[in-house]
Amino acid sequence: MATLPNPLPSLAASGLDLPPGSLVDATLDGPWHEPLLWYADGPAAPRDWTALRAAGRRLGLLPVLVNGGSRGQWPEEWDLCPDITTYPGDHDADEVLAGYWTEYADDEVGEADEAGGAGGADGDGAERSAGSWPGLAPTPEEAGEDPDEAAAGLAGVITADPDSWLGGARMALVPARRSADIPAAIGWSGPMNHENDVARLCAVLRSWEDRYDARVVVLGFDTMIVSVGRPPTTPEEARALAAEHYAFCPDNIDQSPPYDLDVYAEKHVLDQEVWSFWWD
């Protein structure tokens, strides 16, 4: 995906004060024709996010933390696939999620209907059949924290604790117009078993940017962590958004205890300023 001139080839002459690092052009099918991202050789410090965001933004570069995980898989080993990645703006978030929901959520909706949870009647009293897509969750009415400050705060917490499971995360810069587009800009293949074209998931991330002030803060081989400036504040809003999370990343519920969408909504969505996703 190339919608803007890529500043990475001239990064050395850009005047950015960067730590030692590497440009990555490695993809699943061999070297890409231009670098896809730059990332540092060593762990990030708490202030690096804010500094690189301010400096990189004027060049069209956005920060993201990259995590090697327990296997030490850094971006060169991520099987990046920019050649099959489309443009996020060509996809509609509601349509994308509705398709995933129809494919993956029949059983989950049926169970929720029986329990009086996420299924049941529509707002006009009409009964929904099990498996029907409930639609996008409403935007929370209350204003939240500045989204870029929320992202910087989360990055600071992560990088301040070297002993955490994300200890050693490194700063990266990606040529992208908005945070939601970062996975598509590098052809990230983390959700490959769920979706081959990550731009479709980025369309959902764009919608979450607009409604929840979300920002992509961390990417790993198959993991993503998002900061949330304006999370849902009522159980009803949380349950509605949990349906989107399920369609976006079924493994969060299907392969993670307690395997229940309503409990997930309560514990991982309601008033939560950090969302984590992983794809098997």
WOVENDA-V93103 format. One record per residue. N is the residue number from 1. PHI is phi in whole degrees, 0 to 359 (NA if undefined). OMEGA is omega as a letter, one per 30 degrees, with the letter a starting at -180 (NA if undefined). D_LAST is the distance of its C-alpha to the last C-alpha in Angstrom with 1 decimal. Layout:
n=[N,N]
phi=[PHI,PHI]
omega=[OMEGA,OMEGA]
d_last=[D_LAST,D_LAST]
This chain:
n=[1,2,3,4,5,6,7,8,9,10,11,12,13,14,15,16,17,18,19,20,21,22,23,24,25,26,27,28,29,30,31,32,33,34,35,36,37,38,39,40,41,42,43,44,45,46,47,48,49,50,51,52,53,54,55,56,57,58,59,60,61,62,63,64,65,66,67,68,69,70,71,72,73,74,75,76,77,78,79,80,81,82,83,84,85,86,87,88,89,90,91,92,93,94,95,96,97,98,99,100,101,102,103,104,105,106,107,108,109,110,111,112,113,114,115,116,117,118,119,120,121,122,123,124,125,126,127,128,129,130,131,132,133,134,135,136,137,138,139,140,141,142,143,144,145,146,147,148,149,150,151,152,153,154,155,156,157,158,159,160,161,162,163,164,165,166,167,168,169,170,171,172,173,174,175,176,177,178,179,180,181,182,183,184,185,186,187,188,189,190,191,192,193,194,195,196,197,198,199,200,201,202,203,204,205,206,207,208,209,210,211,212,213,214,215,216,217,218,219,220,221,222,223,224,225,226,227,228,229,230,231,232,233,234,235,236,237,238,239,240,241,242,243,244,245,246,247,248,249,250,251,252,253,254,255,256,257,258,259,260,261,262,263,264,265,266,267,268,269,270,271,272,273,274,275,276,277,278,279,280]
phi=[NA,223,252,227,303,272,280,296,301,252,298,298,260,280,89,292,270,249,288,305,195,225,271,246,235,285,231,299,252,110,299,280,286,208,296,261,198,245,216,286,281,229,300,282,261,305,270,296,303,298,295,287,296,295,284,282,300,292,262,88,244,242,275,206,276,247,236,281,71,294,264,64,266,270,308,299,250,271,53,298,227,295,289,250,264,267,258,305,292,275,238,257,302,297,293,299,293,299,295,297,300,298,283,248,253,306,295,297,293,301,295,293,300,296,270,75,262,292,274,96,267,286,300,270,92,285,281,270,285,303,100,285,287,284,90,292,290,289,286,304,283,282,289,241,291,307,298,287,291,296,295,296,296,295,299,295,297,296,281,279,243,292,265,285,293,260,305,94,303,244,285,224,236,231,286,209,281,217,304,300,273,304,300,291,298,256,67,301,246,305,269,308,286,251,207,284,256,294,299,293,290,295,298,291,301,300,297,291,302,290,268,237,55,278,221,283,250,226,235,238,303,218,230,216,235,237,274,227,281,223,283,300,241,233,302,293,296,294,294,297,289,301,298,295,301,297,295,293,210,302,298,302,252,294,241,227,303,266,59,219,291,292,293,301,301,290,268,241,237,299,60,268,266,222,244,241,225,214,242,289]
omega=[l,a,l,l,a,a,a,l,l,a,a,a,a,a,l,l,a,l,l,a,a,l,a,l,a,l,l,a,l,a,l,a,l,l,l,l,l,l,a,l,a,a,l,l,a,a,a,a,a,a,a,l,a,a,a,a,a,l,a,l,l,a,l,l,l,a,l,l,a,a,a,l,l,a,l,a,a,a,a,a,a,a,l,a,a,a,a,a,l,a,l,a,a,l,l,a,l,l,l,a,l,a,a,a,a,a,a,a,l,l,l,l,a,a,a,a,a,l,l,a,l,a,a,l,a,a,l,l,l,l,l,a,a,a,a,l,l,l,l,a,a,l,a,l,l,a,l,l,l,l,l,l,l,l,l,l,a,a,l,a,a,a,l,a,l,l,a,l,a,l,l,l,a,l,a,l,a,a,a,a,a,l,l,a,l,a,a,a,a,l,a,a,l,a,a,a,a,l,l,l,l,l,l,l,l,l,l,l,a,a,a,a,a,l,l,a,a,l,l,a,l,a,l,l,a,l,a,a,a,a,l,a,l,l,a,l,a,l,l,l,l,l,l,l,a,l,a,a,a,a,l,a,a,a,a,l,g,l,a,a,a,l,l,l,a,a,a,a,a,l,a,a,l,l,l,l,l,a,a,NA]
d_last=[24.7,28.2,30.1,32.1,33.7,31.4,33.1,31.1,33.4,36.3,34.5,36.9,39.8,38.5,40.0,36.8,37.1,33.8,32.9,32.3,29.2,27.8,27.3,24.2,24.7,22.3,20.0,18.3,21.7,24.0,25.8,25.9,29.4,29.2,27.2,24.1,24.1,26.0,24.8,26.8,27.2,27.2,25.9,26.9,29.7,29.8,32.2,30.5,28.4,31.6,33.6,31.3,30.7,34.4,35.2,32.5,32.9,36.3,34.8,32.0,29.3,26.9,25.3,21.8,20.6,18.3,16.5,16.1,14.0,14.8,14.9,17.2,15.3,17.6,17.9,19.7,16.6,14.1,14.8,16.4,17.6,20.5,22.3,20.1,19.9,22.5,24.2,22.8,26.3,26.3,23.9,24.6,22.2,23.5,23.3,19.7,18.6,20.9,19.3,15.8,17.5,19.5,16.6,14.3,16.7,19.6,19.1,18.3,21.4,23.5,22.9,23.6,26.8,28.0,27.5,29.2,26.2,24.4,26.0,29.7,32.4,32.3,34.5,37.5,37.3,36.0,33.6,30.1,28.8,25.5,22.8,24.8,23.3,25.2,25.4,24.8,25.6,28.9,29.4,30.5,34.3,34.6,34.4,32.1,31.9,32.3,28.8,29.3,30.8,27.9,25.5,27.9,28.2,24.5,24.5,27.6,26.2,23.2,25.4,28.2,26.3,25.6,24.7,21.7,18.1,18.4,21.8,22.6,20.9,23.0,24.6,23.9,25.8,24.7,27.1,26.3,28.6,26.4,23.5,21.3,21.8,20.6,17.1,19.1,21.9,19.9,17.8,14.6,11.7,8.7,7.8,8.9,7.0,8.5,11.6,13.4,16.1,15.0,18.6,18.0,15.7,18.4,21.0,19.4,19.5,23.1,23.9,22.5,24.7,27.6,27.2,25.7,26.6,23.0,22.4,19.4,20.0,17.2,14.6,12.6,10.6,7.5,9.3,12.4,15.4,18.1,21.7,23.6,27.3,28.1,25.7,26.6,29.5,30.0,28.1,28.6,27.2,24.1,23.4,23.9,21.5,18.9,18.9,18.1,15.1,13.8,14.4,13.0,9.6,9.6,6.7,9.4,11.7,10.4,8.6,11.0,14.7,17.0,15.0,17.8,18.2,21.6,20.9,18.0,20.6,23.2,21.3,18.9,20.7,24.4,26.3,23.1,23.7,20.2,16.9,13.5,10.2,6.7,3.8,0.0]
